[in-house]
Amino acid sequence: MTERLVGKRILITGAAQGIGLAIARACLAEGARLFLLDQDGGLLRRSVQDLGAPAGTVGSAAVDITEAGGVEAATLEAANQIGPLNALINNAGVNVFHKPLETSEAEWYRALDVNVKGAWNCCKAVLPGLIEQGGGAILNIASTHSFTIIPGTFPYPVAKHALLGLTKSLALEYASQGIRVNALAPGYVETQKARDYWNGFEDAKAARTATLELHPGKRIASVEEIARAAVFMISDECPFMNAATLVVDGGLSQLQHPA
C-alpha cells in the first residue's frame, strides 16, 4: 500500500461491480477508508467480502440513489462507520439507448433519474459536510457520451451532458470553500455491461472485435485503468484541477469517423 489517499474517507456509488468496484479496490490500496453504495445489496455484500479489507475501513449500504432520503441516511451511516466523508465518487449510472421517438417516458426518466438526479442526491448529501470541514473532492464518472452524440443512444447522452453541467456548476459554486468537483469520462471499458451489449448481437465475438477496431490502439480500457485515473483525480495530487473533465478513451473521441 502507498499513501496517496491516506486520510480520505470516500463515498463510492455503484460500487458492487465493474468500474465502481475497481475504483473501490484501487482507493483501498492507496490507504482510503470507504463507504460503498449499490442498489444490489446481495452483490454488494459479496463484493465487500471479496475486497478483504481490514475491519473498520469499508462500510456499505444497499441504496437506490434516486431516493434522496435513502442517500441522506447512508451518508449519516457512513460518518458513523468510517468518519466524516471528505470525498465522493459518483460512479452509479445506467445505459439507456434508443432512437428518440422510440423512447418511452419511463426510459427517459430512468436515464435522467439515475445518471443526473442520483448524482445530485449524493452531492447534496455530502456537500454540507465538505463545507463544514473546509474542503473536499467530488468526482463524477461521466462518459465520452458527455460531449459526443452517437445515433441510437438517446437519451443517454442527454443525461451525460447534464452531468457535466452539474459538475461545472457545483465546481464554480463551491471553489471558494475548498471543494473541487471534476469529471472523468471513460470511453469503451471491458465491463459486464459491455459484454451484455455484445452478447445482444448474433455474433458476439464479431461485435466485440468491431468495437476494438474503432480505437486507434485496437483495444478498449480495463476497469483498472479507469480506476487509476479516478485515484489521481480524487487525490490531492491535482489541487488546482477544478470544473475539469479528464477523458480516458484511448483517443477514440479524436477520430473522425465517416458518417
C-alpha positions in Angstrom: 0.0 0.0 0.0 1.2 3.5 -0.8 -0.2 6.6 0.9 -1.8 8.7 -1.9 -5.3 8.5 -0.3 -4.5 8.2 3.4 -6.9 10.4 5.3 -9.5 10.2 2.5 -13.0 8.9 3.6 -14.8 8.3 0.3 -18.3 7.5 -0.6 -18.5 5.5 -3.8 -21.7 4.7 -5.6 -22.4 1.8 -8.0 -19.6 0.0 -6.2 -20.7 -3.6 -6.4 -19.2 -4.4 -9.7 -17.4 -3.1 -12.8 -15.7 0.3 -12.7 -17.1 1.1 -9.3 -15.7 -2.0 -7.7 -12.3 -1.4 -9.4 -12.3 2.2 -8.1 -13.0 0.9 -4.6 -10.2 -1.6 -4.8 -7.7 1.0 -6.1 -8.7 3.6 -3.4 -8.5 1.0 -0.7 -5.0 0.0 -1.8 -4.0 3.7 -1.6 -5.0 3.9 2.1 -8.5 5.4 1.8 -11.5 4.4 4.0 -14.6 3.7 2.0 -18.3 3.6 2.2 -19.8 1.8 -0.7 -23.4 2.2 -2.1 -25.2 0.0 -4.6 -28.8 -0.9 -5.2 -28.0 -4.6 -5.4 -27.5 -5.4 -1.7 -26.6 -9.1 -2.2 -23.9 -8.4 -4.8 -22.6 -5.5 -2.7 -22.1 -7.7 0.3 -20.2 -10.3 -1.7 -18.0 -7.6 -3.3 -17.2 -6.1 0.1 -16.2 -9.6 1.3 -14.0 -10.1 -1.8 -12.2 -6.8 -1.1 -10.9 -8.4 2.1 -10.4 -5.0 3.8 -9.3 -4.6 7.4 -12.1 -4.1 9.9 -13.4 -0.6 10.1 -12.0 0.5 6.7 -15.0 -0.3 4.4 -18.7 0.1 5.1 -21.6 -0.4 2.8 -25.3 0.1 2.3 -27.9 -1.0 -0.3 -29.3 2.3 -1.6 -31.3 3.5 -4.6 -29.5 6.8 -5.3 -32.7 8.2 -6.9 -34.2 8.3 -3.4 -32.8 11.3 -1.6 -33.9 10.1 1.8 -32.0 6.9 1.4 -28.9 8.7 0.3 -29.0 11.1 3.2 -29.4 8.2 5.7 -26.5 6.3 4.1 -24.3 9.4 4.4 -25.0 9.6 8.1 -24.2 5.9 8.5 -21.0 6.4 6.6 -19.9 9.1 9.0 -20.7 6.7 11.9 -18.7 3.9 10.4 -15.6 5.5 8.8 -15.7 9.1 9.9 -16.9 12.3 8.2 -16.8 12.0 4.5 -14.4 14.2 2.6 -14.7 12.8 -0.9 -17.4 11.4 -3.2 -17.1 9.4 -6.4 -20.4 9.3 -8.3 -20.0 6.2 -10.3 -23.5 4.7 -10.4 -25.2 5.0 -13.8 -27.4 3.2 -16.3 -27.2 2.8 -20.0 -30.4 3.7 -21.8 -30.1 3.5 -25.6 -33.0 4.1 -28.0 -33.9 6.1 -31.1 -35.5 9.4 -29.8 -39.1 8.8 -31.0 -38.9 5.2 -29.7 -38.0 6.3 -26.2 -40.8 5.8 -23.7 -41.5 8.3 -20.9 -40.3 5.7 -18.4 -37.0 5.2 -20.1 -36.5 9.0 -20.4 -36.9 9.4 -16.7 -34.8 6.3 -15.9 -31.9 7.8 -17.7 -32.1 11.2 -16.1 -33.1 9.9 -12.6 -30.1 7.6 -12.2 -27.4 9.5 -14.2 -28.3 13.0 -13.1 -30.8 13.1 -10.2 -28.9 10.3 -8.4 -25.6 12.1 -8.7 -27.1 15.3 -7.5 -28.7 13.5 -4.5 -25.3 12.2 -3.5 -23.6 15.6 -4.0 -26.4 17.3 -2.0 -25.9 14.8 0.9 -22.1 15.2 1.2 -21.7 18.9 0.4 -22.7 20.3 3.9 -20.0 18.1 5.5 -17.4 19.2 3.0 -18.2 22.8 3.5 -18.0 22.3 7.3 -14.6 20.7 7.0 -13.3 23.4 4.8 -13.0 21.4 1.6 -13.1 18.1 -0.2 -13.4 16.5 -3.6 -16.2 15.2 -5.8 -15.6 13.1 -8.9 -18.4 12.4 -11.3 -17.9 9.4 -13.6 -19.2 10.8 -16.9 -18.6 9.3 -20.4 -17.4 10.3 -23.8 -21.2 10.4 -24.5 -21.0 13.7 -22.4 -19.7 15.5 -25.4 -20.3 13.3 -28.4 -23.5 12.0 -30.0 -23.9 8.5 -31.4 -27.2 7.9 -33.2 -29.4 5.4 -31.5 -28.1 6.0 -28.0 -30.8 8.5 -26.9 -31.4 9.7 -24.1 -28.1 8.6 -22.5 -26.0 11.5 -24.0 -28.6 13.9 -22.8 -28.1 12.7 -19.3 -24.3 12.6 -19.5 -24.2 16.1 -21.0 -26.3 17.2 -18.0 -23.9 15.5 -15.6 -21.0 17.7 -17.0 -23.3 20.7 -16.4 -23.8 19.6 -12.8 -20.1 19.1 -12.4 -19.2 22.6 -13.6 -22.0 24.4 -11.8 -21.0 22.8 -8.4 -17.3 23.3 -9.0 -17.7 27.1 -9.6 -20.2 27.5 -6.8 -18.0 25.9 -4.1 -14.5 26.5 -5.3 -14.0 29.3 -2.7 -14.8 26.9 0.0 -12.1 24.5 -0.9 -14.2 22.0 -2.8 -13.1 20.6 -6.1 -15.7 19.0 -8.5 -14.4 17.2 -11.6 -15.5 14.6 -14.0 -13.8 11.5 -15.5 -15.1 10.5 -19.0 -14.3 6.9 -20.0 -14.9 5.5 -23.4 -15.4 1.8 -24.0 -14.5 -0.2 -21.0 -14.3 -4.0 -20.6 -17.3 -4.4 -18.2 -20.2 -6.8 -17.9 -22.4 -4.1 -19.4 -20.2 -4.0 -22.5 -20.2 -7.8 -22.7 -24.0 -7.8 -22.3 -24.2 -5.3 -25.2 -22.0 -7.5 -27.4 -24.0 -10.6 -26.5 -27.1 -8.9 -27.8 -25.7 -9.5 -31.4 -26.0 -12.7 -33.3 -22.2 -12.9 -33.4 -20.9 -11.5 -30.1 -17.3 -12.1 -30.9 -17.6 -10.1 -34.1 -19.4 -7.3 -32.3 -16.6 -7.1 -29.7 -13.9 -7.1 -32.5 -15.8 -4.2 -34.3 -15.7 -2.2 -31.1 -12.0 -2.7 -30.6 -11.3 -1.8 -34.2 -12.9 1.6 -33.7 -10.0 2.6 -31.4 -6.5 3.8 -32.5 -4.8 1.2 -30.3 -7.3 -1.6 -31.3 -8.3 -2.2 -27.7 -10.5 -0.8 -25.0 -9.8 0.1 -21.4 -9.7 -2.2 -18.5 -11.6 -1.2 -15.3 -8.3 -1.0 -13.6 -7.1 1.7 -16.0 -10.2 3.8 -15.3 -9.7 3.2 -11.5 -6.2 4.5 -11.6 -7.4 7.8 -13.3 -10.0 8.1 -10.6 -7.5 7.7 -7.8 -5.4 10.6 -9.3 -8.4 12.9 -9.6 -9.8 12.3 -6.1 -6.3 12.6 -4.5 -4.5 15.8 -3.5 -2.1 15.4 -6.4 -4.1 17.8 -8.6 -5.2 20.5 -6.1 -5.8 23.2 -8.9 -7.9 20.9 -11.1 -11.5 22.0 -10.8 -14.5 22.0 -13.2 -12.4 19.8 -15.5 -13.1 16.6 -17.4 -10.4 14.0 -17.9 -11.1 11.9 -21.0 -9.8 8.3 -20.9 -10.9 6.7 -24.1 -7.6 5.7 -25.9 -8.1 8.6 -28.4 -11.4 7.4 -29.7 -13.2 10.8 -29.4 -10.5 12.5 -31.5 -11.0 10.3 -34.5 -13.1 11.5 -37.4 -15.4 8.5 -38.3 -17.3 8.6 -41.5 -21.0 9.1 -41.3 
